[in-house]
Amino acid sequence: MSVGPHGPDPTVHRRRLRNELRKARETAGKTQRDAAAAMEWSQSKLIRIETGAVNISTNDLRALLAHYGVEDARVEALVELARAARDVPRWSIYKDVATPEYISFLGYESSASIIRNFEPLLIPGLLQTEEYAREVISTVEDHTPPQRIDALVDLRMQRQEIFVRNPTPLLHFIIDEAVIHRMVGGHGVARRQLRRLRDAADIPNVTIRIVPFTQGMYPRLRVPYVLFEFPEVEDEDVLFLENPFGDFVIRENSPEEKDKINPVNYLGIFWQLEQIANREVAPAMLDGALTRLERWVQRSALQTGETSTSGDIRASEPAN
């Protein structure tokens, strides 16, 4: 299930269209009830259009914009935007294994110009090796059929095409030091994953920072999150929160924002973490983690050799 490079995902177009429609209504001084009554629609229909829950036909869109007094040139631009919003999302082939929220996440990820990702427990998905990803997904998706595991692993690998996208986005990763010490999938898997992370630190458009244990507690320590920034100024930032009870997509200046759960607040926290996690130190920390892993493997091999009836010194996995 290969997914090739495309332009902005329809998810982004839908969000831009709904924002434009809301702004047009507010500029015209209309309430949702007023606009719905004038169009002879139910108010719920207009609400669903403005929240992006449903698409709007071009005929309905032209009539609605005429009611708002939008100029003809702007009408044609919004009609084209509505057509683009109705395109089938490139990630829809995974709709049988991924939630609607995660499909939206994939659309934003593939369209963003800047991605900021904080992970307190695991290697970020965009940086995972296939074997590490399979171990993680198999554990998280317990009692899941192998076919679904295969599809989710494939999806995670397809996402990594972002590294060769043109233009390539800026990718900023911050992880807790615990991530590079957690043994996932055995020595060989952990070793190759650390090497993958070490190599990624040298990619020009990638920044990797590691918050050291010595930092102690810090804001949002327990919450993995991703922030998306887009090339078009009218497209506000998007926050994606991972939660054991479900994933949440929160858009800047949207009705979903509640209290301090919004992209601006999390962006401020991310910037704070950048001040305490020096990017220049990350390669040395990764090299140190690799060295400690190698020594641990050697000690395990010696202990195995001491207790083995044959007296051979063995490691539980091959080195390569």
Beta strands, then each sheet from edge to edge (+ up, - down):
strand 1: 114-119
strand 2: 170-176
strand 3: 206-211
strand 4: 225-229
strand 5: 238-241
strand 6: 248-251
sheet 1: 3+ 2+ 1+ 4- 5+ 6-
end
